[in-house]
Amino acid sequence: MRVRGVVVLIALVLMTGGCGSSPIPPSSVTVTPIDAIPAGAQLVTAAPIDANGDCDREASLRPGPLPPPDAMPPGSTMAAIAARGRLVVGVDQNTYLFGFRDPSSGRLEGFDIDIAREIARSIFGDPNRVDLRVVDAGQRESALQSGQVDLVVRTYSVTCERKKVVAFSTVYYYANQRILAPVGSKIDSVGALADRRVCAAWGTTSLSRLFALEPRPTLFGVTSWTDCLVMLQQGQVDAVSTDDGLLKGLAAQDPNFEVVGESLGLEPYGVGIAKEHTDLVRFVNGVLAQMRADGTWQRLYDAHLRSLGPSLGPPPARYQDRP
């Protein structure tokens, strides 16, 4: 008992002393804030390849009669695809409205995705016989040239420079390059981009058109358009500029931003195809012609792009008889 009393007495003395003492302040720590710039984002210091040239960029090979599904001409590129059992298509997963992954289902959805499914339907009679492979904007030509994909349906603007290395279908959608900026900002025109930081994706016509502006804004190139949105949200850039359909898709994801300004240029979208597969070019053009005629194009527009405004109808086809 005597020992227990001594222990209690010592504990009381320590507690009393502790109550009267001042706590030791914690050491101060300095943390340097870090700007989380998306991977692959870089300052653009060299002029991208000029996509303009002396060609009829919207003309494509005239289609012949469209064969019925499961009856592709022997020896054709379409017969080889049918034998494989899947149409392989390069698409996007980060462009809302055109090609994006639905978070609730995990499926790739959008206007471009359904264009790809309609081409698969025409080969197999089944729109789901398609292997959708995500490719970045800067990988579209190499994916076609290497044979990784049969087609690219990815907001792919037809240009004379690109037509030197790959073939295109007739135009299936017209877009205009415009600007995405914070609501209420003073950025409301091309002239307002001077001395501003502007984002665009690598390998796009949008980037080369911005680089040609005088005076030129400070440009950042990124891998995907959602990276541009992230940089805009974090204040790392002042604006984004690309096709209006893509910009309105970004604005739908964040109402703090709006699409502004006049058009910087027209962007005709086509299906990309390997240059040597002329029979596949004619086949895809036949599918697009059928979609224009039977109302499928309008149905897909209403399903995916109605928020962009009333449809003016599908772009008319312009044909040529030889490559």
C-alpha positions as CSV (number, residue, x, y, z in Angstrom):
1,M,0.0,0.0,0.0
2,R,2.9,2.4,0.8
3,V,4.4,1.8,-2.6
4,R,1.1,2.4,-4.3
5,G,0.7,5.7,-2.5
6,V,4.1,6.9,-3.6
7,V,3.3,6.1,-7.2
8,V,0.0,8.1,-7.0
9,L,1.8,11.0,-5.4
10,I,4.4,11.1,-8.1
11,A,1.7,11.0,-10.8
12,L,-0.2,13.9,-9.2
13,V,3.0,16.0,-9.1
14,L,3.7,15.4,-12.8
15,M,0.1,16.2,-13.7
16,T,0.2,19.4,-11.7
17,G,3.5,20.5,-13.3
18,G,2.1,19.7,-16.8
19,C,-1.0,21.8,-16.3
20,G,1.1,24.9,-15.5
21,S,3.6,24.5,-18.4
22,S,3.2,26.0,-21.9
23,P,2.8,23.5,-24.8
24,I,5.7,23.3,-27.2
25,P,4.6,24.9,-30.6
26,P,4.9,22.6,-33.6
27,S,7.7,23.3,-36.1
28,S,6.6,25.4,-39.0
29,V,6.5,23.6,-42.4
30,T,6.6,25.4,-45.7
31,V,4.9,23.6,-48.7
32,T,5.5,24.9,-52.2
33,P,2.3,24.7,-54.3
34,I,2.7,22.6,-57.4
35,D,0.8,23.2,-60.6
36,A,-0.5,19.8,-61.7
37,I,0.0,20.2,-65.4
38,P,-1.4,17.2,-67.4
39,A,1.1,14.7,-68.6
40,G,2.3,15.6,-72.1
41,A,1.4,19.3,-71.9
42,Q,4.2,21.4,-73.4
43,L,4.8,24.9,-74.6
44,V,4.5,25.1,-78.4
45,T,7.7,26.7,-79.8
46,A,7.8,25.4,-83.3
47,A,5.3,25.8,-86.1
48,P,3.2,22.7,-86.7
49,I,2.9,21.4,-90.2
50,D,0.8,23.7,-92.4
51,A,-2.2,21.6,-93.4
52,N,-3.3,23.9,-96.2
53,G,-2.5,23.0,-99.7
54,D,-3.6,23.0,-103.3
55,C,-6.2,20.2,-103.4
56,D,-9.9,19.6,-103.3
57,R,-9.8,18.3,-99.8
58,E,-13.5,17.3,-99.6
59,A,-13.6,15.2,-102.8
60,S,-13.5,11.4,-102.3
61,L,-13.9,8.3,-104.4
62,R,-17.3,7.7,-105.9
63,P,-19.0,4.6,-104.4
64,G,-20.3,1.7,-106.4
65,P,-23.3,-0.4,-105.5
66,L,-23.3,-1.3,-101.8
67,P,-23.2,-5.0,-101.3
68,P,-25.5,-6.6,-98.7
69,P,-24.1,-7.5,-95.3
70,D,-22.2,-10.9,-95.2
71,A,-21.7,-10.7,-99.0
72,M,-18.5,-8.7,-99.4
73,P,-16.7,-9.0,-102.8
74,P,-14.2,-11.8,-102.7
75,G,-10.6,-10.6,-102.4
76,S,-11.7,-7.1,-101.1
77,T,-10.6,-5.3,-98.0
78,M,-14.1,-5.7,-96.7
79,A,-14.0,-9.5,-97.2
80,A,-10.8,-9.7,-95.2
81,I,-12.5,-7.7,-92.4
82,A,-15.5,-9.9,-92.5
83,A,-13.3,-13.0,-92.3
84,R,-11.6,-11.5,-89.2
85,G,-15.0,-11.1,-87.6
86,R,-14.6,-7.5,-86.4
87,L,-14.1,-4.0,-87.9
88,V,-11.3,-2.3,-86.1
89,V,-11.8,1.4,-85.7
90,G,-9.7,4.1,-84.0
91,V,-11.8,6.5,-81.9
92,D,-11.6,8.9,-79.0
93,Q,-12.8,8.4,-75.4
94,N,-12.4,12.0,-74.2
95,T,-14.6,14.1,-76.5
96,Y,-18.0,14.5,-75.1
97,L,-20.8,14.2,-77.7
98,F,-18.6,12.7,-80.3
99,G,-16.5,9.9,-78.7
100,F,-16.5,9.5,-74.9
101,R,-16.8,6.8,-72.2
102,D,-20.2,6.8,-70.5
103,P,-19.4,6.7,-66.8
104,S,-22.6,4.8,-65.9
105,S,-22.1,2.0,-68.4
106,G,-18.4,2.1,-69.3
107,R,-19.4,2.0,-73.0
108,L,-17.9,4.3,-75.6
109,E,-20.7,6.5,-76.9
110,G,-21.1,9.5,-79.2
111,F,-21.8,10.6,-82.8
112,D,-18.5,9.3,-84.2
113,I,-18.9,6.0,-82.3
114,D,-22.3,5.4,-84.0
115,I,-20.8,6.3,-87.4
116,A,-18.3,3.4,-86.8
117,R,-21.1,1.1,-85.7
118,E,-23.1,1.8,-88.9
119,I,-20.2,0.9,-91.1
120,A,-19.9,-2.4,-89.1
121,R,-23.6,-3.0,-89.6
122,S,-23.1,-2.7,-93.4
123,I,-20.3,-5.3,-93.3
124,F,-21.8,-7.8,-90.8
125,G,-25.4,-6.9,-90.4
126,D,-24.6,-6.3,-86.8
127,P,-23.4,-2.8,-85.4
128,N,-21.7,-4.4,-82.5
129,R,-19.2,-6.4,-84.5
130,V,-16.7,-3.5,-84.1
131,D,-13.5,-3.3,-82.1
132,L,-13.2,0.3,-80.8
133,R,-9.6,1.2,-80.1
134,V,-8.7,4.5,-78.5
135,V,-6.1,6.6,-80.4
136,D,-4.7,10.0,-79.6
137,A,-5.1,12.8,-82.1
138,G,-1.5,12.7,-83.0
139,Q,-1.6,8.9,-83.6
140,R,-4.3,8.8,-86.3
141,E,-2.1,8.7,-89.4
142,S,0.3,6.1,-87.9
143,A,-2.5,3.9,-86.7
144,L,-3.8,3.7,-90.2
145,Q,-0.5,3.3,-91.9
146,S,0.7,0.5,-89.6
147,G,-2.6,-1.4,-90.0
148,Q,-3.5,-1.2,-86.3
149,V,-6.9,0.0,-87.3
150,D,-9.1,-0.3,-90.5
151,L,-10.7,3.1,-90.0
152,V,-10.3,6.2,-87.9
153,V,-13.6,8.0,-86.9
154,R,-12.4,10.6,-84.5
155,T,-13.4,14.2,-85.3
156,Y,-10.8,13.8,-88.1
157,S,-10.5,17.0,-90.2
158,V,-9.8,16.4,-93.8
159,T,-6.7,18.4,-95.0
160,C,-4.5,18.4,-98.1
161,E,-1.5,17.5,-95.9
162,R,-3.2,14.5,-94.4
163,K,-4.4,13.3,-97.8
164,K,-0.8,12.9,-98.8
165,V,-0.5,9.9,-96.4
166,V,-4.0,8.6,-95.8
167,A,-7.3,8.6,-97.6
168,F,-10.6,10.1,-96.5
169,S,-14.3,9.4,-97.0
170,T,-16.7,12.2,-98.0
171,V,-17.4,14.7,-95.3
172,Y,-19.9,13.6,-92.7
173,Y,-19.9,16.7,-90.4
174,Y,-18.9,20.4,-90.6
175,A,-17.4,22.1,-87.6
176,N,-16.1,25.7,-87.0
177,Q,-13.0,26.4,-84.9
178,R,-13.9,28.8,-82.1
179,I,-12.9,29.7,-78.5
180,L,-13.8,28.4,-75.1
181,A,-13.3,31.0,-72.3
182,P,-14.5,31.7,-68.8
183,V,-18.0,33.2,-68.6
184,G,-17.8,36.9,-68.3
185,S,-14.1,37.1,-69.4
186,K,-12.9,39.7,-71.9
187,I,-11.9,36.9,-74.3
188,D,-14.6,37.2,-76.9
189,S,-12.8,37.2,-80.2
190,V,-9.7,36.0,-82.0
191,G,-8.1,39.4,-81.4
192,A,-8.5,38.9,-77.6
193,L,-6.2,35.9,-77.7
194,A,-3.1,38.1,-78.1
195,D,-0.8,37.8,-75.0
196,R,-3.1,35.0,-73.7
197,R,-2.3,31.4,-72.9
198,V,-4.3,29.1,-75.2
199,C,-4.5,25.3,-75.2
200,A,-5.0,22.9,-78.2
201,A,-4.3,19.2,-78.8
202,W,-1.2,18.0,-80.5
203,G,-1.6,16.8,-84.1
204,T,-4.7,19.0,-84.8
205,T,-5.4,21.6,-87.4
206,S,-6.5,23.8,-84.5
207,L,-3.0,24.1,-83.2
208,S,-1.4,25.1,-86.6
209,R,-4.1,27.7,-87.2
210,L,-3.5,29.3,-83.7
211,F,0.3,29.3,-84.3
212,A,-0.3,31.3,-87.5
213,L,-2.2,34.1,-85.7
214,E,-0.5,37.6,-85.5
215,P,0.1,38.5,-82.8
216,R,0.5,34.8,-81.7
217,P,-0.8,33.7,-78.3
218,T,1.3,31.6,-75.9
219,L,0.3,28.0,-77.0
220,F,0.2,24.8,-75.0
221,G,-0.1,21.5,-76.7
222,V,-1.7,18.5,-74.9
223,T,-2.7,14.9,-75.6
224,S,-6.5,15.2,-75.2
225,W,-9.1,18.0,-75.1
226,T,-10.1,17.1,-71.5
227,D,-6.5,18.0,-70.6
228,C,-7.2,21.5,-72.0
229,L,-10.3,21.7,-69.9
230,V,-8.3,20.7,-66.8
231,M,-5.7,23.4,-67.5
232,L,-8.4,26.0,-68.0
233,Q,-10.1,25.0,-64.7
234,Q,-6.8,25.3,-62.9
235,G,-6.0,28.7,-64.4
236,Q,-2.9,27.4,-66.3
237,V,-4.4,28.7,-69.6
238,D,-6.8,31.4,-70.4
239,A,-8.7,29.8,-73.3
240,V,-9.1,26.7,-75.4
241,S,-9.6,26.8,-79.2
242,T,-10.8,24.0,-81.5
243,D,-13.9,22.8,-83.3
244,D,-17.2,24.3,-81.8
245,G,-18.7,20.8,-81.3
246,L,-15.8,19.7,-79.1
247,L,-15.9,23.0,-77.2
248,K,-19.6,22.8,-76.5
249,G,-19.0,19.3,-75.2
250,L,-16.4,20.7,-72.8
251,A,-18.7,23.6,-71.8
252,A,-21.5,21.1,-71.0
253,Q,-19.1,19.5,-68.5
254,D,-18.4,22.9,-66.7
255,P,-20.9,25.8,-66.9
256,N,-18.2,28.2,-65.8
257,F,-17.0,28.3,-69.5
258,E,-18.7,29.3,-72.7
259,V,-18.0,29.1,-76.4
260,V,-17.3,32.6,-77.9
261,G,-16.0,34.4,-81.0
262,E,-16.3,34.1,-84.7
263,S,-15.1,31.1,-86.7
264,L,-11.4,30.8,-87.1
265,G,-11.9,28.3,-90.0
266,L,-14.1,25.5,-91.3
267,E,-13.3,21.9,-90.3
268,P,-14.8,19.1,-92.5
269,Y,-14.8,15.7,-90.7
270,G,-14.1,12.5,-92.7
271,V,-13.5,8.9,-92.0
272,G,-9.7,8.1,-92.2
273,I,-8.7,5.0,-94.3
274,A,-5.3,3.6,-95.3
275,K,-4.4,5.1,-98.7
276,E,-4.0,1.7,-100.5
277,H,-7.5,0.5,-99.5
278,T,-9.4,2.3,-102.2
279,D,-12.1,-0.3,-102.2
280,L,-12.8,0.4,-98.6
281,V,-12.9,4.1,-99.3
282,R,-15.6,3.5,-101.9
283,F,-17.5,1.2,-99.5
284,V,-17.5,3.7,-96.7
285,N,-18.7,6.4,-99.0
286,G,-21.6,4.1,-100.0
287,V,-22.5,3.6,-96.4
288,L,-22.5,7.4,-95.8
289,A,-24.6,7.9,-98.9
290,Q,-27.1,5.5,-97.6
291,M,-27.1,7.1,-94.2
292,R,-27.8,10.5,-95.8
293,A,-30.7,9.1,-97.9
294,D,-32.5,6.9,-95.3
295,G,-32.4,9.4,-92.4
296,T,-29.8,7.5,-90.3
297,W,-27.5,10.5,-90.3
298,Q,-30.3,12.8,-88.9
299,R,-31.2,10.2,-86.3
300,L,-27.7,10.1,-85.0
301,Y,-27.5,13.8,-85.0
302,D,-30.7,14.0,-82.9
303,A,-29.4,11.4,-80.5
304,H,-26.0,13.0,-79.9
305,L,-25.7,16.5,-81.2
306,R,-29.1,18.2,-80.7
307,S,-27.6,20.4,-78.0
308,L,-25.4,22.1,-80.7
309,G,-28.5,23.5,-82.3
310,P,-30.8,22.7,-85.2
311,S,-29.3,20.4,-87.8
312,L,-28.7,21.8,-91.3
313,G,-28.7,18.2,-92.6
314,P,-25.7,16.0,-93.6
315,P,-23.0,17.6,-95.7
316,P,-23.4,16.9,-99.4
317,A,-21.0,14.4,-100.9
318,R,-18.4,15.5,-103.4
319,Y,-17.0,12.7,-105.5
320,Q,-14.0,12.0,-107.8
321,D,-13.5,9.0,-109.9
322,R,-9.8,8.5,-109.4
323,P,-7.5,8.9,-106.3
